[in-house]
Amino acid sequence: MSKKVQVKIAELTKKHRISLRELSRLSDVRHAALSELSNGKRENINFAHIEKIAEALNISDIREIIDLIDLENDGSLK
């Protein structure tokens, strides 16, 4: 079974009641990068982005930002 890192941008913006654009402004991470992460279209993440998001939202536990999820054998999420 394969694993995938999932960045929980949508959950963060909902929990903190802010828009993606506001998260971009607060974290100094490009809106496009956050959007791609939120939509699962970005394969790589810059650790500096995780740090900036954590700082902007006062997050001390990285598990609030990312999850490790299992993929089915065909590559779909489980």
Secondary structure, DSSP 8 states (H G I E B T S, - for coil): -EEEEEE-HHHHHHHTT--HHHHHHHHT--HHHHHHHHTT--S---HHHHHHHHHHTT---GGGTEEEEEE-TTS-B-
